[in-house]
Amino acid sequence: MKQLYRTTDMANMAFAKALLQGEDIDCFEMDVNMSVLEGSIGIFPRRLMVGTADYEAARTVLIDNGFSLED
């Protein structure tokens, strides 16, 4: 798996996941349970992971929909 997207904005994370699922690209959100440790104040970013084989296609989908991704 490879990190595709990282954010503290849960709305953007939900949108990114919906876009990828709409393209039949499997993704997995990591660090979801960190909110328990931080007290749900949103300081720790969550990471969106995709399979290595799907990485380029997933990257294209998010960029085409206005996401700014780190290299």
mmCIF file of the N, C-alpha and C atoms, coordinates in Angstrom:
data_MODEL
# 
_entry.id   MODEL 
# 
loop_
_atom_site.group_PDB 
_atom_site.id 
_atom_site.type_symbol 
_atom_site.label_atom_id 
_atom_site.label_alt_id 
_atom_site.label_comp_id 
_atom_site.label_asym_id 
_atom_site.label_entity_id 
_atom_site.label_seq_id 
_atom_site.pdbx_PDB_ins_code 
_atom_site.Cartn_x 
_atom_site.Cartn_y 
_atom_site.Cartn_z 
_atom_site.occupancy 
_atom_site.B_iso_or_equiv 
_atom_site.pdbx_formal_charge 
_atom_site.auth_seq_id 
_atom_site.auth_comp_id 
_atom_site.auth_asym_id 
_atom_site.auth_atom_id 
_atom_site.pdbx_PDB_model_num 
ATOM 1   N N  . MET A 1 1  ? 0.844   -1.175 0.000   1.00 0.00 ? 1  MET A N  1 
ATOM 2   C CA . MET A 1 1  ? 0.000   0.000  0.000   1.00 0.00 ? 1  MET A CA 1 
ATOM 3   C C  . MET A 1 1  ? 0.890   1.238  0.000   1.00 0.00 ? 1  MET A C  1 
ATOM 4   N N  . LYS A 1 2  ? 0.318   2.288  -0.557  1.00 0.00 ? 2  LYS A N  1 
ATOM 5   C CA . LYS A 1 2  ? 1.054   3.530  -0.687  1.00 0.00 ? 2  LYS A CA 1 
ATOM 6   C C  . LYS A 1 2  ? 0.164   4.689  -0.250  1.00 0.00 ? 2  LYS A C  1 
ATOM 7   N N  . GLN A 1 3  ? 0.765   5.659  0.454   1.00 0.00 ? 3  GLN A N  1 
ATOM 8   C CA . GLN A 1 3  ? -0.003  6.823  0.897   1.00 0.00 ? 3  GLN A CA 1 
ATOM 9   C C  . GLN A 1 3  ? -0.328  7.712  -0.292  1.00 0.00 ? 3  GLN A C  1 
ATOM 10  N N  . LEU A 1 4  ? -1.602  8.015  -0.440  1.00 0.00 ? 4  LEU A N  1 
ATOM 11  C CA . LEU A 1 4  ? -2.062  8.862  -1.532  1.00 0.00 ? 4  LEU A CA 1 
ATOM 12  C C  . LEU A 1 4  ? -2.380  10.266 -1.045  1.00 0.00 ? 4  LEU A C  1 
ATOM 13  N N  . TYR A 1 5  ? -3.009  10.370 0.119   1.00 0.00 ? 5  TYR A N  1 
ATOM 14  C CA . TYR A 1 5  ? -3.527  11.645 0.587   1.00 0.00 ? 5  TYR A CA 1 
ATOM 15  C C  . TYR A 1 5  ? -3.438  11.692 2.101   1.00 0.00 ? 5  TYR A C  1 
ATOM 16  N N  . ARG A 1 6  ? -3.180  12.882 2.619   1.00 0.00 ? 6  ARG A N  1 
ATOM 17  C CA . ARG A 1 6  ? -3.066  13.067 4.064   1.00 0.00 ? 6  ARG A CA 1 
ATOM 18  C C  . ARG A 1 6  ? -3.717  14.397 4.421   1.00 0.00 ? 6  ARG A C  1 
ATOM 19  N N  . THR A 1 7  ? -4.627  14.392 5.399   1.00 0.00 ? 7  THR A N  1 
ATOM 20  C CA . THR A 1 7  ? -5.335  15.622 5.761   1.00 0.00 ? 7  THR A CA 1 
ATOM 21  C C  . THR A 1 7  ? -5.956  15.529 7.147   1.00 0.00 ? 7  THR A C  1 
ATOM 22  N N  . THR A 1 8  ? -6.247  16.702 7.711   1.00 0.00 ? 8  THR A N  1 
ATOM 23  C CA . THR A 1 8  ? -7.017  16.762 8.947   1.00 0.00 ? 8  THR A CA 1 
ATOM 24  C C  . THR A 1 8  ? -8.472  17.141 8.648   1.00 0.00 ? 8  THR A C  1 
ATOM 25  N N  . ASP A 1 9  ? -8.769  17.408 7.386   1.00 0.00 ? 9  ASP A N  1 
ATOM 26  C CA . ASP A 1 9  ? -10.121 17.803 6.973   1.00 0.00 ? 9  ASP A CA 1 
ATOM 27  C C  . ASP A 1 9  ? -10.937 16.548 6.645   1.00 0.00 ? 9  ASP A C  1 
ATOM 28  N N  . MET A 1 10 ? -11.855 16.205 7.540   1.00 0.00 ? 10 MET A N  1 
ATOM 29  C CA . MET A 1 10 ? -12.617 14.968 7.377   1.00 0.00 ? 10 MET A CA 1 
ATOM 30  C C  . MET A 1 10 ? -13.591 15.034 6.206   1.00 0.00 ? 10 MET A C  1 
ATOM 31  N N  . ALA A 1 11 ? -14.055 16.217 5.846   1.00 0.00 ? 11 ALA A N  1 
ATOM 32  C CA . ALA A 1 11 ? -14.943 16.342 4.684   1.00 0.00 ? 11 ALA A CA 1 
ATOM 33  C C  . ALA A 1 11 ? -14.189 16.018 3.403   1.00 0.00 ? 11 ALA A C  1 
ATOM 34  N N  . ASN A 1 12 ? -12.973 16.538 3.276   1.00 0.00 ? 12 ASN A N  1 
ATOM 35  C CA . ASN A 1 12 ? -12.158 16.227 2.099   1.00 0.00 ? 12 ASN A CA 1 
ATOM 36  C C  . ASN A 1 12 ? -11.795 14.746 2.053   1.00 0.00 ? 12 ASN A C  1 
ATOM 37  N N  . MET A 1 13 ? -11.537 14.165 3.219   1.00 0.00 ? 13 MET A N  1 
ATOM 38  C CA . MET A 1 13 ? -11.201 12.738 3.260   1.00 0.00 ? 13 MET A CA 1 
ATOM 39  C C  . MET A 1 13 ? -12.388 11.905 2.778   1.00 0.00 ? 13 MET A C  1 
ATOM 40  N N  . ALA A 1 14 ? -13.577 12.240 3.242   1.00 0.00 ? 14 ALA A N  1 
ATOM 41  C CA . ALA A 1 14 ? -14.782 11.507 2.824   1.00 0.00 ? 14 ALA A CA 1 
ATOM 42  C C  . ALA A 1 14 ? -15.014 11.661 1.321   1.00 0.00 ? 14 ALA A C  1 
ATOM 43  N N  . PHE A 1 15 ? -14.789 12.865 0.797   1.00 0.00 ? 15 PHE A N  1 
ATOM 44  C CA . PHE A 1 15 ? -14.957 13.113 -0.633  1.00 0.00 ? 15 PHE A CA 1 
ATOM 45  C C  . PHE A 1 15 ? -13.939 12.320 -1.441  1.00 0.00 ? 15 PHE A C  1 
ATOM 46  N N  . ALA A 1 16 ? -12.690 12.311 -1.002  1.00 0.00 ? 16 ALA A N  1 
ATOM 47  C CA . ALA A 1 16 ? -11.642 11.554 -1.697  1.00 0.00 ? 16 ALA A CA 1 
ATOM 48  C C  . ALA A 1 16 ? -11.980 10.066 -1.727  1.00 0.00 ? 16 ALA A C  1 
ATOM 49  N N  . LYS A 1 17 ? -12.422 9.527  -0.603  1.00 0.00 ? 17 LYS A N  1 
ATOM 50  C CA . LYS A 1 17 ? -12.786 8.116  -0.553  1.00 0.00 ? 17 LYS A CA 1 
ATOM 51  C C  . LYS A 1 17 ? -13.954 7.816  -1.488  1.00 0.00 ? 17 LYS A C  1 
ATOM 52  N N  . ALA A 1 18 ? -14.944 8.696  -1.524  1.00 0.00 ? 18 ALA A N  1 
ATOM 53  C CA . ALA A 1 18 ? -16.104 8.495  -2.397  1.00 0.00 ? 18 ALA A CA 1 
ATOM 54  C C  . ALA A 1 18 ? -15.694 8.524  -3.868  1.00 0.00 ? 18 ALA A C  1 
ATOM 55  N N  . LEU A 1 19 ? -14.807 9.442  -4.222  1.00 0.00 ? 19 LEU A N  1 
ATOM 56  C CA . LEU A 1 19 ? -14.323 9.510  -5.608  1.00 0.00 ? 19 LEU A CA 1 
ATOM 57  C C  . LEU A 1 19 ? -13.610 8.215  -6.012  1.00 0.00 ? 19 LEU A C  1 
ATOM 58  N N  . LEU A 1 20 ? -12.751 7.726  -5.140  1.00 0.00 ? 20 LEU A N  1 
ATOM 59  C CA . LEU A 1 20 ? -12.000 6.506  -5.444  1.00 0.00 ? 20 LEU A CA 1 
ATOM 60  C C  . LEU A 1 20 ? -12.921 5.292  -5.500  1.00 0.00 ? 20 LEU A C  1 
ATOM 61  N N  . GLN A 1 21 ? -13.852 5.204  -4.580  1.00 0.00 ? 21 GLN A N  1 
ATOM 62  C CA . GLN A 1 21 ? -14.782 4.081  -4.589  1.00 0.00 ? 21 GLN A CA 1 
ATOM 63  C C  . GLN A 1 21 ? -15.660 4.114  -5.830  1.00 0.00 ? 21 GLN A C  1 
ATOM 64  N N  . GLY A 1 22 ? -15.995 5.307  -6.305  1.00 0.00 ? 22 GLY A N  1 
ATOM 65  C CA . GLY A 1 22 ? -16.769 5.453  -7.529  1.00 0.00 ? 22 GLY A CA 1 
ATOM 66  C C  . GLY A 1 22 ? -16.023 4.977  -8.760  1.00 0.00 ? 22 GLY A C  1 
ATOM 67  N N  . GLU A 1 23 ? -14.702 4.963  -8.673  1.00 0.00 ? 23 GLU A N  1 
ATOM 68  C CA . GLU A 1 23 ? -13.863 4.474  -9.773  1.00 0.00 ? 23 GLU A CA 1 
ATOM 69  C C  . GLU A 1 23 ? -13.405 3.026  -9.528  1.00 0.00 ? 23 GLU A C  1 
ATOM 70  N N  . ASP A 1 24 ? -13.991 2.369  -8.535  1.00 0.00 ? 24 ASP A N  1 
ATOM 71  C CA . ASP A 1 24 ? -13.632 0.991  -8.155  1.00 0.00 ? 24 ASP A CA 1 
ATOM 72  C C  . ASP A 1 24 ? -12.168 0.850  -7.771  1.00 0.00 ? 24 ASP A C  1 
ATOM 73  N N  . ILE A 1 25 ? -11.649 1.856  -7.094  1.00 0.00 ? 25 ILE A N  1 
ATOM 74  C CA . ILE A 1 25 ? -10.282 1.804  -6.575  1.00 0.00 ? 25 ILE A CA 1 
ATOM 75  C C  . ILE A 1 25 ? -10.385 1.586  -5.070  1.00 0.00 ? 25 ILE A C  1 
ATOM 76  N N  . ASP A 1 26 ? -9.834  0.474  -4.602  1.00 0.00 ? 26 ASP A N  1 
ATOM 77  C CA . ASP A 1 26 ? -9.863  0.174  -3.171  1.00 0.00 ? 26 ASP A CA 1 
ATOM 78  C C  . ASP A 1 26 ? -8.947  1.134  -2.421  1.00 0.00 ? 26 ASP A C  1 
ATOM 79  N N  . CYS A 1 27 ? -9.434  1.636  -1.299  1.00 0.00 ? 27 CYS A N  1 
ATOM 80  C CA . CYS A 1 27 ? -8.642  2.529  -0.471  1.00 0.00 ? 27 CYS A CA 1 
ATOM 81  C C  . CYS A 1 27 ? -8.894  2.201  0.994   1.00 0.00 ? 27 CYS A C  1 
ATOM 82  N N  . PHE A 1 28 ? -7.971  2.637  1.826   1.00 0.00 ? 28 PHE A N  1 
ATOM 83  C CA . PHE A 1 28 ? -8.058  2.372  3.257   1.00 0.00 ? 28 PHE A CA 1 
ATOM 84  C C  . PHE A 1 28 ? -7.619  3.617  4.010   1.00 0.00 ? 28 PHE A C  1 
ATOM 85  N N  . GLU A 1 29 ? -8.435  4.056  4.952   1.00 0.00 ? 29 GLU A N  1 
ATOM 86  C CA . GLU A 1 29 ? -8.118  5.235  5.751   1.00 0.00 ? 29 GLU A CA 1 
ATOM 87  C C  . GLU A 1 29 ? -7.395  4.804  7.020   1.00 0.00 ? 29 GLU A C  1 
ATOM 88  N N  . MET A 1 30 ? -6.194  5.333  7.208   1.00 0.00 ? 30 MET A N  1 
ATOM 89  C CA . MET A 1 30 ? -5.397  4.998  8.385   1.00 0.00 ? 30 MET A CA 1 
ATOM 90  C C  . MET A 1 30 ? -5.428  6.139  9.400   1.00 0.00 ? 30 MET A C  1 
ATOM 91  N N  . ASP A 1 31 ? -5.103  5.820  10.619  1.00 0.00 ? 31 ASP A N  1 
ATOM 92  C CA . ASP A 1 31 ? -5.015  6.761  11.735  1.00 0.00 ? 31 ASP A CA 1 
ATOM 93  C C  . ASP A 1 31 ? -6.383  7.272  12.195  1.00 0.00 ? 31 ASP A C  1 
ATOM 94  N N  . VAL A 1 32 ? -7.433  6.537  11.890  1.00 0.00 ? 32 VAL A N  1 
ATOM 95  C CA . VAL A 1 32 ? -8.779  6.923  12.296  1.00 0.00 ? 32 VAL A CA 1 
ATOM 96  C C  . VAL A 1 32 ? -8.903  6.920  13.817  1.00 0.00 ? 32 VAL A C  1 
ATOM 97  N N  . ASN A 1 33 ? -8.304  5.961  14.462  1.00 0.00 ? 33 ASN A N  1 
ATOM 98  C CA . ASN A 1 33 ? -8.440  5.834  15.914  1.00 0.00 ? 33 ASN A CA 1 
ATOM 99  C C  . ASN A 1 33 ? -7.571  6.812  16.699  1.00 0.00 ? 33 ASN A C  1 
ATOM 100 N N  . MET A 1 34 ? -6.758  7.612  16.021  1.00 0.00 ? 34 MET A N  1 
ATOM 101 C CA . MET A 1 34 ? -5.962  8.621  16.711  1.00 0.00 ? 34 MET A CA 1 
ATOM 102 C C  . MET A 1 34 ? -6.858  9.669  17.365  1.00 0.00 ? 34 MET A C  1 
ATOM 103 N N  . SER A 1 35 ? -8.087  9.837  16.839  1.00 0.00 ? 35 SER A N  1 
ATOM 104 C CA . SER A 1 35 ? -8.992  10.829 17.415  1.00 0.00 ? 35 SER A CA 1 
ATOM 105 C C  . SER A 1 35 ? -9.323  10.512 18.865  1.00 0.00 ? 35 SER A C  1 
ATOM 106 N N  . VAL A 1 36 ? -9.267  9.247  19.218  1.00 0.00 ? 36 VAL A N  1 
ATOM 107 C CA . VAL A 1 36 ? -9.511  8.857  20.611  1.00 0.00 ? 36 VAL A CA 1 
ATOM 108 C C  . VAL A 1 36 ? -8.390  9.399  21.495  1.00 0.00 ? 36 VAL A C  1 
ATOM 109 N N  . LEU A 1 37 ? -7.168  9.321  20.998  1.00 0.00 ? 37 LEU A N  1 
ATOM 110 C CA . LEU A 1 37 ? -6.021  9.788  21.779  1.00 0.00 ? 37 LEU A CA 1 
ATOM 111 C C  . LEU A 1 37 ? -5.927  11.307 21.829  1.00 0.00 ? 37 LEU A C  1 
ATOM 112 N N  . GLU A 1 38 ? -6.344  11.969 20.769  1.00 0.00 ? 38 GLU A N  1 
ATOM 113 C CA . GLU A 1 38 ? -6.218  13.430 20.704  1.00 0.00 ? 38 GLU A CA 1 
ATOM 114 C C  . GLU A 1 38 ? -7.427  14.158 21.259  1.00 0.00 ? 38 GLU A C  1 
ATOM 115 N N  . GLY A 1 39 ? -8.483  13.444 21.567  1.00 0.00 ? 39 GLY A N  1 
ATOM 116 C CA . GLY A 1 39 ? -9.679  14.077 22.103  1.00 0.00 ? 39 GLY A CA 1 
ATOM 117 C C  . GLY A 1 39 ? -10.586 14.662 21.040  1.00 0.00 ? 39 GLY A C  1 
ATOM 118 N N  . SER A 1 40 ? -10.497 14.150 19.819  1.00 0.00 ? 40 SER A N  1 
ATOM 119 C CA . SER A 1 40 ? -11.355 14.566 18.696  1.00 0.00 ? 40 SER A CA 1 
ATOM 120 C C  . SER A 1 40 ? -11.231 16.045 18.337  1.00 0.00 ? 40 SER A C  1 
ATOM 121 N N  . ILE A 1 41 ? -10.031 16.609 18.467  1.00 0.00 ? 41 ILE A N  1 
ATOM 122 C CA . ILE A 1 41 ? -9.844  18.014 18.098  1.00 0.00 ? 41 ILE A CA 1 
ATOM 123 C C  . ILE A 1 41 ? -9.232  18.174 16.702  1.00 0.00 ? 41 ILE A C  1 
ATOM 124 N N  . GLY A 1 42 ? -8.882  17.077 16.054  1.00 0.00 ? 42 GLY A N  1 
ATOM 125 C CA . GLY A 1 42 ? -8.449  17.120 14.667  1.00 0.00 ? 42 GLY A CA 1 
ATOM 126 C C  . GLY A 1 42 ? -7.053  17.630 14.406  1.00 0.00 ? 42 GLY A C  1 
ATOM 127 N N  . ILE A 1 43 ? -6.106  17.357 15.297  1.00 0.00 ? 43 ILE A N  1 
ATOM 128 C CA . ILE A 1 43 ? -4.743  17.825 15.052  1.00 0.00 ? 43 ILE A CA 1 
ATOM 129 C C  . ILE A 1 43 ? -3.868  16.788 14.355  1.00 0.00 ? 43 ILE A C  1 
ATOM 130 N N  . PHE A 1 44 ? -4.238  15.527 14.449  1.00 0.00 ? 44 PHE A N  1 
ATOM 131 C CA . PHE A 1 44 ? -3.469  14.481 13.788  1.00 0.00 ? 44 PHE A CA 1 
ATOM 132 C C  . PHE A 1 44 ? -4.112  14.153 12.445  1.00 0.00 ? 44 PHE A C  1 
ATOM 133 N N  . PRO A 1 45 ? -3.352  14.237 11.367  1.00 0.00 ? 45 PRO A N  1 
ATOM 134 C CA . PRO A 1 45 ? -3.931  13.948 10.049  1.00 0.00 ? 45 PRO A CA 1 
ATOM 135 C C  . PRO A 1 45 ? -4.208  12.462 9.857   1.00 0.00 ? 45 PRO A C  1 
ATOM 136 N N  . ARG A 1 46 ? -5.198  12.197 9.041   1.00 0.00 ? 46 ARG A N  1 
ATOM 137 C CA . ARG A 1 46 ? -5.490  10.822 8.627   1.00 0.00 ? 46 ARG A CA 1 
ATOM 138 C C  . ARG A 1 46 ? -4.861  10.609 7.260   1.00 0.00 ? 46 ARG A C  1 
ATOM 139 N N  . ARG A 1 47 ? -4.520  9.358  6.982   1.00 0.00 ? 47 ARG A N  1 
ATOM 140 C CA . ARG A 1 47 ? -3.881  9.028  5.709   1.00 0.00 ? 47 ARG A CA 1 
ATOM 141 C C  . ARG A 1 47 ? -4.792  8.117  4.899   1.00 0.00 ? 47 ARG A C  1 
ATOM 142 N N  . LEU A 1 48 ? -4.850  8.382  3.601   1.00 0.00 ? 48 LEU A N  1 
ATOM 143 C CA . LEU A 1 48 ? -5.609  7.547  2.683   1.00 0.00 ? 48 LEU A CA 1 
ATOM 144 C C  . LEU A 1 48 ? -4.619  6.712  1.881   1.00 0.00 ? 48 LEU A C  1 
ATOM 145 N N  . MET A 1 49 ? -4.747  5.413  2.012   1.00 0.00 ? 49 MET A N  1 
ATOM 146 C CA . MET A 1 49 ? -3.818  4.479  1.373   1.00 0.00 ? 49 MET A CA 1 
ATOM 147 C C  . MET A 1 49 ? -4.502  3.764  0.213   1.00 0.00 ? 49 MET A C  1 
ATOM 148 N N  . VAL A 1 50 ? -3.732  3.487  -0.830  1.00 0.00 ? 50 VAL A N  1 
ATOM 149 C CA . VAL A 1 50 ? -4.217  2.695  -1.963  1.00 0.00 ? 50 VAL A CA 1 
ATOM 150 C C  . VAL A 1 50 ? -3.149  1.670  -2.312  1.00 0.00 ? 50 VAL A C  1 
ATOM 151 N N  . GLY A 1 51 ? -3.556  0.643  -3.041  1.00 0.00 ? 51 GLY A N  1 
ATOM 152 C CA . GLY A 1 51 ? -2.606  -0.360 -3.499  1.00 0.00 ? 51 GLY A CA 1 
ATOM 153 C C  . GLY A 1 51 ? -1.613  0.254  -4.477  1.00 0.00 ? 51 GLY A C  1 
ATOM 154 N N  . THR A 1 52 ? -0.408  -0.278 -4.480  1.00 0.00 ? 52 THR A N  1 
ATOM 155 C CA . THR A 1 52 ? 0.633   0.243  -5.360  1.00 0.00 ? 52 THR A CA 1 
ATOM 156 C C  . THR A 1 52 ? 0.208   0.216  -6.825  1.00 0.00 ? 52 THR A C  1 
ATOM 157 N N  . ALA A 1 53 ? -0.494  -0.829 -7.231  1.00 0.00 ? 53 ALA A N  1 
ATOM 158 C CA . ALA A 1 53 ? -0.939  -0.942 -8.623  1.00 0.00 ? 53 ALA A CA 1 
ATOM 159 C C  . ALA A 1 53 ? -1.985  0.110  -8.990  1.00 0.00 ? 53 ALA A C  1 
ATOM 160 N N  . ASP A 1 54 ? -2.739  0.592  -8.005  1.00 0.00 ? 54 ASP A N  1 
ATOM 161 C CA . ASP A 1 54 ? -3.791  1.586  -8.249  1.00 0.00 ? 54 ASP A CA 1 
ATOM 162 C C  . ASP A 1 54 ? -3.338  3.012  -7.998  1.00 0.00 ? 54 ASP A C  1 
ATOM 163 N N  . TYR A 1 55 ? -2.109  3.201  -7.552  1.00 0.00 ? 55 TYR A N  1 
ATOM 164 C CA . TYR A 1 55 ? -1.658  4.517  -7.105  1.00 0.00 ? 55 TYR A CA 1 
ATOM 165 C C  . TYR A 1 55 ? -1.788  5.596  -8.179  1.00 0.00 ? 55 TYR A C  1 
ATOM 166 N N  . GLU A 1 56 ? -1.275  5.355  -9.374  1.00 0.00 ? 56 GLU A N  1 
ATOM 167 C CA . GLU A 1 56 ? -1.295  6.382  -10.420 1.00 0.00 ? 56 GLU A CA 1 
ATOM 168 C C  . GLU A 1 56 ? -2.719  6.727  -10.841 1.00 0.00 ? 56 GLU A C  1 
ATOM 169 N N  . ALA A 1 57 ? -3.572  5.724  -10.979 1.00 0.00 ? 57 ALA A N  1 
ATOM 170 C CA . ALA A 1 57 ? -4.967  5.971  -11.353 1.00 0.00 ? 57 ALA A CA 1 
ATOM 171 C C  . ALA A 1 57 ? -5.677  6.765  -10.256 1.00 0.00 ? 57 ALA A C  1 
ATOM 172 N N  . ALA A 1 58 ? -5.432  6.408  -9.005  1.00 0.00 ? 58 ALA A N  1 
ATOM 173 C CA . ALA A 1 58 ? -6.058  7.104  -7.879  1.00 0.00 ? 58 ALA A CA 1 
ATOM 174 C C  . ALA A 1 58 ? -5.566  8.543  -7.798  1.00 0.00 ? 58 ALA A C  1 
ATOM 175 N N  . ARG A 1 59 ? -4.302  8.731  -8.019  1.00 0.00 ? 59 ARG A N  1 
ATOM 176 C CA . ARG A 1 59 ? -3.714  10.077 -8.013  1.00 0.00 ? 59 ARG A CA 1 
ATOM 177 C C  . ARG A 1 59 ? -4.360  10.952 -9.085  1.00 0.00 ? 59 ARG A C  1 
ATOM 178 N N  . THR A 1 60 ? -4.548  10.396 -10.268 1.00 0.00 ? 60 THR A N  1 
ATOM 179 C CA . THR A 1 60 ? -5.175  11.122 -11.370 1.00 0.00 ? 60 THR A CA 1 
ATOM 180 C C  . THR A 1 60 ? -6.605  11.519 -11.021 1.00 0.00 ? 60 THR A C  1 
ATOM 181 N N  . VAL A 1 61 ? -7.348  10.592 -10.416 1.00 0.00 ? 61 VAL A N  1 
ATOM 182 C CA . VAL A 1 61 ? -8.740  10.872 -10.037 1.00 0.00 ? 61 VAL A CA 1 
ATOM 183 C C  . VAL A 1 61 ? -8.805  12.050 -9.075  1.00 0.00 ? 61 VAL A C  1 
ATOM 184 N N  . LEU A 1 62 ? -7.957  12.045 -8.052  1.00 0.00 ? 62 LEU A N  1 
ATOM 185 C CA . LEU A 1 62 ? -8.016  13.120 -7.065  1.00 0.00 ? 62 LEU A CA 1 
ATOM 186 C C  . LEU A 1 62 ? -7.546  14.453 -7.643  1.00 0.00 ? 62 LEU A C  1 
ATOM 187 N N  . ILE A 1 63 ? -6.489  14.434 -8.417  1.00 0.00 ? 63 ILE A N  1 
ATOM 188 C CA . ILE A 1 63 ? -5.987  15.682 -9.012  1.00 0.00 ? 63 ILE A CA 1 
ATOM 189 C C  . ILE A 1 63 ? -7.025  16.258 -9.970  1.00 0.00 ? 63 ILE A C  1 
ATOM 190 N N  . ASP A 1 64 ? -7.667  15.411 -10.758 1.00 0.00 ? 64 ASP A N  1 
ATOM 191 C CA . ASP A 1 64 ? -8.701  15.864 -11.697 1.00 0.00 ? 64 ASP A CA 1 
ATOM 192 C C  . ASP A 1 64 ? -9.892  16.485 -10.979 1.00 0.00 ? 64 ASP A C  1 
ATOM 193 N N  . ASN A 1 65 ? -10.053 16.171 -9.699  1.00 0.00 ? 65 ASN A N  1 
ATOM 194 C CA . ASN A 1 65 ? -11.159 16.703 -8.913  1.00 0.00 ? 65 ASN A CA 1 
ATOM 195 C C  . ASN A 1 65 ? -10.716 17.787 -7.938  1.00 0.00 ? 65 ASN A C  1 
ATOM 196 N N  . GLY A 1 66 ? -9.563  18.375 -8.183  1.00 0.00 ? 66 GLY A N  1 
ATOM 197 C CA . GLY A 1 66 ? -9.130  19.547 -7.431  1.00 0.00 ? 66 GLY A CA 1 
ATOM 198 C C  . GLY A 1 66 ? -8.324  19.326 -6.181  1.00 0.00 ? 66 GLY A C  1 
ATOM 199 N N  . PHE A 1 67 ? -7.882  18.099 -5.922  1.00 0.00 ? 67 PHE A N  1 
ATOM 200 C CA . PHE A 1 67 ? -7.068  17.836 -4.742  1.00 0.00 ? 67 PHE A CA 1 
ATOM 201 C C  . PHE A 1 67 ? -5.614  18.177 -5.030  1.00 0.00 ? 67 PHE A C  1 
ATOM 202 N N  . SER A 1 68 ? -4.937  18.722 -4.029  1.00 0.00 ? 68 SER A N  1 
ATOM 203 C CA . SER A 1 68 ? -3.520  18.998 -4.116  1.00 0.00 ? 68 SER A CA 1 
ATOM 204 C C  . SER A 1 68 ? -2.800  17.889 -3.343  1.00 0.00 ? 68 SER A C  1 
ATOM 205 N N  . LEU A 1 69 ? -1.991  17.104 -4.045  1.00 0.00 ? 69 LEU A N  1 
ATOM 206 C CA . LEU A 1 69 ? -1.332  15.956 -3.431  1.00 0.00 ? 69 LEU A CA 1 
ATOM 207 C C  . LEU A 1 69 ? 0.152   16.210 -3.287  1.00 0.00 ? 69 LEU A C  1 
ATOM 208 N N  . GLU A 1 70 ? 0.714   15.719 -2.197  1.00 0.00 ? 70 GLU A N  1 
ATOM 209 C CA . GLU A 1 70 ? 2.163   15.809 -1.978  1.00 0.00 ? 70 GLU A CA 1 
ATOM 210 C C  . GLU A 1 70 ? 2.848   14.759 -2.835  1.00 0.00 ? 70 GLU A C  1 
ATOM 211 N N  . ASP A 1 71 ? 4.040   15.059 -3.281  1.00 0.00 ? 71 ASP A N  1 
ATOM 212 C CA . ASP A 1 71 ? 4.821   14.063 -4.032  1.00 0.00 ? 71 ASP A CA 1 
ATOM 213 C C  . ASP A 1 71 ? 5.752   13.326 -3.119  1.00 0.00 ? 71 ASP A C  1 
# 
